[in-house]
Amino acid sequence: MQSKREKVLVTGADGFIGSHLVEALLSAGYDVRALSQYNSFNYWGWLEGIEHPGLEVVTGDVRDPNLCREIVNGCTTVYHLAALIAIPYSYIAPDSYVDTNIKGTLNICQACRDAGVSRLVVTSTSEVYGTARYVPIDEKHPKQPQSPYSATKIGADAIALSFHNAFSLPVVIARPFNTYGPRQSARAIIPSIISQIASGKREIMVGDLTPTRDFNYVADTAAGFIALG
C-alpha cells in the first residue's frame, strides 16, 4: 500500500550527520529518500544496517543535474548535506570541490525550484569563518576562505541565498559547529581522546590547547535540522 506520509529528501545521507538525520526523520514519522554517493561496491556508508519501511535509498551524485531533478520529485522538504568535506584533500583536488560543493548545490537549488518544494535546508560549515578574529563567532563575523574547501562552502551558501533572493526559493542555511557523536571520524578531537583512552594511553595527546570550542551532540544537530525544515 502506498504511504501517504510526508516524504523528504536527504542528500549526503550516508555520512556522519546525514545518517543520524535520516534516523531522526524516520523516528519522527517521515518517509525518507536518502541519497548515498554511488560507488562500484554499492556501499551505502553509515546507512548500511538501517532498515525501515519508510526508507528509500538512492545511489548517485549531486553533480548530475538530471539525477537531482529525479530525486527531488515528490519531496516536500530537502535537506542538502552532500559535500566533499576533507580540508587537506581540497588543496590537492580543488576542482572536485567546486564541482560537488558549488555545482552540486546549484543543481539541488534548481531542482527544488522546478519541483516547488516547501523548504530547502542547505548545510554550511563553521569553516566559512576561517580562523576566528573574535569569539564567540556570530553571523556578523567575516567570511574567510582559508582553504579551497571553505571557499566552495562560502560559494554554495551564496548560490543558495541567491535562489532565495532572485527566485523566492524557500531556503534556510544550517551552519553546524563542532558536531560530535557516534560514527564521527576518528580524526576529530573527541573520538581521538576516546581512542587514546581505550588503547590504554596514560598521557593524552590533543595538539594545540589554545582554541576554544562549543560541541554539539549529533542528535541535537539532527533535531535542529528538522526544526529548520
C-alpha positions in Angstrom: 0.0 0.0 0.0 1.4 3.4 -1.0 2.4 5.5 2.0 0.7 8.9 2.4 3.2 10.2 4.9 5.2 13.3 4.0 8.3 12.4 2.0 11.6 14.3 2.5 15.0 14.0 0.7 18.3 13.9 2.5 21.5 14.2 0.3 24.7 13.1 1.9 22.6 10.7 3.9 25.5 8.2 4.1 27.7 10.5 6.1 28.1 11.1 9.8 25.4 13.8 10.4 23.3 12.7 7.4 22.8 9.2 8.7 21.7 10.5 12.1 19.3 12.9 10.4 17.8 10.1 8.4 17.2 8.1 11.6 15.7 11.1 13.4 13.3 11.8 10.5 12.2 8.2 10.3 11.5 8.2 14.0 9.5 11.4 13.6 7.2 9.7 11.1 8.6 10.9 7.8 9.2 8.8 4.7 12.9 9.5 3.7 14.5 9.3 0.3 18.2 9.1 1.2 20.9 9.8 -1.4 24.1 7.8 -1.0 27.1 8.7 -3.2 27.4 6.0 -5.9 30.4 3.6 -5.8 31.2 0.4 -7.5 30.9 -1.6 -4.2 27.2 -0.5 -3.9 28.2 0.5 -0.3 25.8 2.9 1.5 28.2 4.2 4.1 26.6 4.8 7.5 23.2 3.9 6.0 24.3 0.3 6.0 22.2 -1.6 8.5 19.4 1.0 8.8 16.2 -0.9 7.9 12.9 0.9 7.9 9.8 0.6 5.7 9.8 4.4 5.3 13.4 4.5 4.0 14.3 4.6 0.2 18.0 4.6 -0.5 19.1 6.1 -3.9 22.7 6.0 -5.1 24.0 8.8 -7.3 25.9 12.1 -7.3 24.6 15.6 -6.9 27.0 16.7 -9.7 24.3 15.2 -12.1 21.5 17.7 -12.6 19.2 15.1 -14.1 19.6 12.9 -11.0 18.9 15.9 -8.8 15.6 16.6 -10.6 14.6 13.0 -10.2 15.3 12.6 -6.5 13.7 15.9 -5.5 10.4 15.0 -7.3 7.7 14.1 -4.8 9.5 15.5 -1.8 8.2 18.4 0.3 11.4 19.2 2.1 15.0 18.7 1.1 18.0 18.5 3.4 21.1 19.1 1.4 24.2 17.7 3.2 26.1 16.2 0.3 29.6 17.7 0.0 33.3 16.9 -0.2 34.5 17.8 3.3 38.1 16.8 3.8 40.1 20.1 4.0 43.5 18.6 3.2 42.3 16.9 0.1 40.8 20.2 -1.1 44.4 21.5 -1.6 45.1 18.6 -3.9 41.8 18.5 -5.9 40.1 21.9 -5.6 38.3 21.4 -8.9 36.4 18.4 -7.4 35.3 20.5 -4.5 33.9 23.2 -6.9 32.0 20.6 -8.9 30.5 18.9 -5.8 30.0 21.7 -3.3 29.1 24.6 -5.6 27.8 23.0 -8.7 26.1 20.2 -6.7 24.3 22.9 -4.6 23.3 24.7 -7.7 21.8 21.5 -9.2 19.8 20.9 -6.0 18.6 24.5 -5.9 17.4 24.4 -9.5 15.7 21.0 -8.9 13.9 22.4 -5.8 12.8 25.5 -7.6 11.4 23.4 -10.5 9.6 21.0 -8.1 8.2 23.7 -5.9 9.5 22.2 -2.6 8.2 23.7 0.6 11.7 24.1 2.2 15.3 23.6 1.2 17.8 23.3 4.1 21.4 23.8 2.9 24.2 22.7 5.1 27.1 25.1 5.6 30.1 24.9 8.0 32.0 26.8 10.6 34.9 26.7 8.2 33.4 29.6 6.2 34.7 31.9 9.1 38.3 30.5 8.9 40.5 31.3 12.0 38.3 33.3 14.3 39.0 37.0 14.5 36.9 37.2 17.7 34.9 34.7 19.8 32.3 33.8 20.2 31.8 33.7 16.4 28.5 35.2 15.3 26.9 35.7 11.9 28.5 39.1 11.5 31.9 37.5 11.6 33.6 38.0 8.1 33.9 35.0 5.8 37.5 33.9 5.3 38.2 31.3 2.5 41.3 29.8 4.1 41.1 26.6 2.1 39.6 25.6 -1.3 37.0 23.6 0.8 35.9 26.7 2.8 35.8 28.8 -0.4 33.5 26.3 -2.0 31.2 26.2 1.0 31.0 30.0 1.0 30.2 29.8 -2.7 27.5 27.2 -2.0 25.9 29.3 0.6 25.9 32.3 -1.8 24.3 30.2 -4.6 21.5 29.0 -2.2 20.8 32.5 -0.9 20.8 33.9 -4.5 18.0 31.5 -5.3 16.0 32.8 -2.3 16.7 36.5 -3.3 16.2 36.0 -7.1 13.5 33.3 -7.2 11.9 33.3 -3.7 13.1 29.7 -3.2 12.3 28.8 0.5 15.9 28.3 1.6 17.5 28.2 5.0 21.2 27.8 5.7 22.2 25.5 8.6 25.7 26.0 9.9 26.6 23.3 12.4 29.6 23.8 14.7 31.7 21.0 16.1 29.2 18.2 15.9 30.3 15.0 17.7 28.9 11.6 18.4 28.8 8.0 17.1 30.1 7.5 13.6 32.3 10.5 13.6 35.7 10.3 12.0 38.5 9.1 14.4 40.5 12.2 13.3 38.2 14.5 15.3 39.2 15.6 18.8 36.6 13.8 20.9 36.9 10.4 19.1 40.7 10.8 19.2 40.7 11.3 23.0 38.3 8.3 23.4 40.5 6.1 21.2 43.6 7.0 23.2 41.9 6.2 26.5 40.6 2.9 25.1 44.1 2.0 23.9 45.5 2.4 27.4 47.5 5.6 26.9 48.4 7.3 30.2 49.1 10.7 28.5 46.6 12.1 26.0 47.8 14.0 23.0 45.5 16.7 21.8 47.7 19.1 20.0 47.1 22.9 20.3 45.4 23.8 23.6 44.6 27.4 22.7 41.4 27.0 20.6 38.1 27.0 22.3 35.0 25.1 21.1 31.4 24.6 21.8 30.5 21.0 21.0 27.1 19.9 19.8 25.9 16.3 20.1 24.8 14.9 16.7 21.3 14.0 17.9 20.8 17.7 18.8 22.2 18.8 15.5 19.7 16.5 13.7 16.9 17.9 15.8 18.0 21.4 14.8 17.8 20.4 11.1 14.3 19.0 11.5 13.2 22.2 13.2 14.6 24.3 10.4 12.9 22.0 7.9 
